[in-house]
Amino acid sequence: MECTINWMGADGMSFIAETGSGHMINMDGAPDGGGRNLAPRPMETVLAGTGGCTAYDVVLILKRGRHDVRGCQVKMSADRAEVDPKVFTKIHMHFVVTGKDLPQAAVERAVALSHEKYCSASIMLAKTAAITTSVEIVEA
């Protein structure tokens, strides 16, 4: 996996990442840190990537189990350390999974498998953060 980050100039703290798959991600800093608040902060993209990683797993696990999953939302909240390095110390992931006749146990199992075995991002972040999950099922 590769990624190239380019600073967009001396008048701010805006960066563009080009991923190995050829996609772009804009990032910027807060105004109190020299940024102009034009894009997500780099750590916000870490949190968003983790949510995407685990949502991907949950959907894939449910589909492979032949469950009629139609939607998956992960609402993430995180706390960071007060001092540098300001690592994540707590992360909560609330999964809202929509589908037809989804068994609670199957959804909880998919979330657990992602958290314990498949989602490399959340497993990596669990080295510094206490990660908790909750599940809500919405009937389609």
N, C-alpha and C positions, 0 to 999 in steps of 0.2 A: 504494500500500500504506500502511496506517495501523496504528497500535498505540497504545494508551493504557496507561500504567503508573501504578498507584496504590500509594503507600506505605501499609501497613496499620496504622501507628500508632507513637507515640513510644516504645513499650516494646521495640522490636526493629528488625530490618532486613529485614522481610518485605515483599514486593511482589507485586502481582497485575497481570499484563499481560492486557489484552483486545485480541485481534487484530482486524483489520479484518473478518475472516470470522466474528467473534462467538465465538471460543473463548478460554478462559482458560488462562494459564500461571502457576503459583505459582513464586516464587523467594525464596530466603532467603540470608542470609550465614552465615559461620562464626561460632561463638561468640566467637572471639578478635577478631572485627570487629563485635560487637554483635548478631549474628544468633542464632537458636535452632536452626539446622540442621533446619528443618522442610520444606525443599524444595531443589531443585537451586540451585546458585550461578548467577548470570547468565552467567558464561563457560562453565559446563557446558551451558547451554541453547544457546549459540552453537555449541559443538562438536556437540551432539546435532542441531541444525538442519542443520548441514553434512552430517552423516552421513545424515540423512533426505533431503536434497537430492540427494546423489550416489547413494544407493540407489534413489531414485525414477527417476533417469536410467538407471541400469544395467538395472533391470527393464523400463522402457519400451523401451529400445533392443533388448534381447533379445526382447521380445514382438513388436516391429515386425519383427524379423528372423525371425519365426516359429519361435523356439526355445522348447522346452518348459521354461520356467523355472518353478520351483515354490516357491522360497524365496530370500531374499537377506538376509544379515546383514552388517553392517559393524561390525567391532570397531575402535574408535578409541582411539588413545593420543596424548597431546600434551604438549609441554613449553612452559613459558612463561618469559618473560624474568624475571630476578631483581628488576629495579627497575621502577618505574612509568614509562610505562604497561606493564603486564605482558602484553604481546602474546604470541600464540602464536609460537614460534620453530621448532618441529618438530611435524609431525602425521603419524602413520602410520595408514593405513586398510587393514585386512585384510578383504577381501571373501570371504565364504563363500556361494557361490551353489549352490543345489540345483536339480537338474532332470534331465530324461531326455535322455541323449546330448548334453549341452552341449559344443560344441567349445571347447577351451581358448582358441583364437585369437579366437573370437567374444566370450567373456567378457572377455578382456584388452582387446579393441577397445572394448567397451562401457565399461569402466572408464576407458580412456584418453580416449574421447570425452567422458565426463562431466567428467573432470579438466581437459581442455584446451579444451573448447568450451561445454558446457552448464551445468555446476553453478556458478551465480553465487556461491554461498557459498564453495566451495573455491577458486575463481579469485580471489575477493577476499582470502581468507586467505593465499593464496600470495604476496601482496605483502609479508608479513612472515615467513611460515613456510615452511620446506622441507617440502614434502608428498611423501610416498612412499606407494606402494600395493603390495599383494600380493594374490594371488588363490588361492583354494582352491575346487575344484569337488567337490560331493558328489553322487553318483549317486542319483536318487530310486528 
